[in-house]
């Protein structure tokens, strides 16, 4: 089975749209753990074949990206908080 990266751009875009639609359906858009759970359920689920595996792979990538962005945002907020404290004290 080819991986998601091996697909042509149009098929990959369709897979991403399907992954996002499923994430939206289960209201998991802001929770990387829920997205990973959806991906795992898809892999274990109803035997959707290659398409289901690609959707799960796309969701895993989205969860990883979301988790990384949340960590970056938390770090930026921490840095901003330190700056504000310095400005208030100074």
C-alpha positions as CSV (number, residue, x, y, z in Angstrom):
1,X,0.0,0.0,0.0
2,X,1.4,3.4,-0.9
3,X,1.7,6.0,1.8
4,X,-0.1,9.3,1.9
5,X,3.1,11.0,0.6
6,X,3.1,8.7,-2.5
7,X,-0.3,9.8,-3.7
8,X,-0.9,12.3,-6.5
9,X,-1.8,15.8,-5.3
10,X,-5.5,15.5,-6.1
11,X,-5.9,12.3,-4.3
12,X,-3.9,13.6,-1.3
13,X,-6.2,16.7,-1.2
14,X,-9.3,14.5,-1.2
15,X,-7.9,12.4,1.6
16,X,-7.1,15.5,3.6
17,X,-10.7,16.8,3.0
18,X,-12.1,13.5,4.2
19,X,-9.8,13.6,7.3
20,X,-10.9,17.1,8.2
21,X,-14.6,16.3,7.6
22,X,-14.3,13.4,10.1
23,X,-12.5,15.5,12.6
24,X,-15.2,18.2,12.3
25,X,-18.0,15.5,12.6
26,X,-16.6,14.4,15.9
27,X,-15.8,18.0,17.0
28,X,-12.1,17.1,17.6
29,X,-10.5,20.0,15.9
30,X,-8.7,21.5,18.9
31,X,-7.7,18.3,20.6
32,X,-4.7,16.3,19.2
33,X,-5.5,13.3,21.4
34,X,-9.0,13.0,20.1
35,X,-7.7,13.3,16.5
36,X,-5.2,10.5,17.3
37,X,-8.0,8.4,18.8
38,X,-10.1,8.9,15.6
39,X,-7.1,7.8,13.5
40,X,-6.6,4.7,15.6
41,X,-10.2,3.8,15.5
42,X,-10.1,4.2,11.7
43,X,-7.2,1.9,11.5
44,X,-8.9,-0.7,13.7
45,X,-12.4,-0.1,12.4
46,X,-14.5,-1.2,9.5
47,X,-11.8,-2.3,7.1
48,X,-12.0,0.7,4.7
49,X,-8.8,-0.4,3.0
50,X,-6.2,2.0,1.6
51,X,-8.5,5.0,1.8
52,X,-9.2,4.5,5.5
53,X,-5.5,4.0,6.2
54,X,-4.7,7.2,4.3
55,X,-7.3,9.2,6.2
56,X,-5.9,7.8,9.5
57,X,-2.4,8.8,8.4
58,X,-3.5,12.3,7.5
59,X,-5.2,12.6,10.9
60,X,-2.1,11.5,12.7
61,X,-0.1,14.1,10.8
62,X,-2.7,16.8,11.6
63,X,-2.6,15.8,15.3
64,X,1.2,16.0,15.4
65,X,1.1,19.4,13.7
66,X,-1.6,20.7,16.1
67,X,0.3,19.5,19.1
68,X,3.5,21.2,17.9
69,X,1.6,24.5,17.2
70,X,0.0,24.3,20.6
71,X,3.4,23.9,22.2
72,X,4.8,26.8,20.2
73,X,1.9,29.0,21.3
74,X,2.3,28.0,25.0
75,X,6.0,28.9,24.8
76,X,5.2,32.2,23.1
77,X,2.6,33.0,25.8
78,X,5.1,32.2,28.5
79,X,7.7,34.5,26.9
80,X,5.1,37.2,26.5
81,X,4.1,36.9,30.1
82,X,7.7,37.4,31.2
83,X,8.0,40.4,29.0
84,X,4.8,41.9,30.4
85,X,6.1,41.4,34.0
86,X,9.3,43.2,33.1
87,X,7.4,46.1,31.6
88,X,5.1,46.4,34.6
89,X,8.0,46.3,37.1
90,X,10.1,48.7,35.1
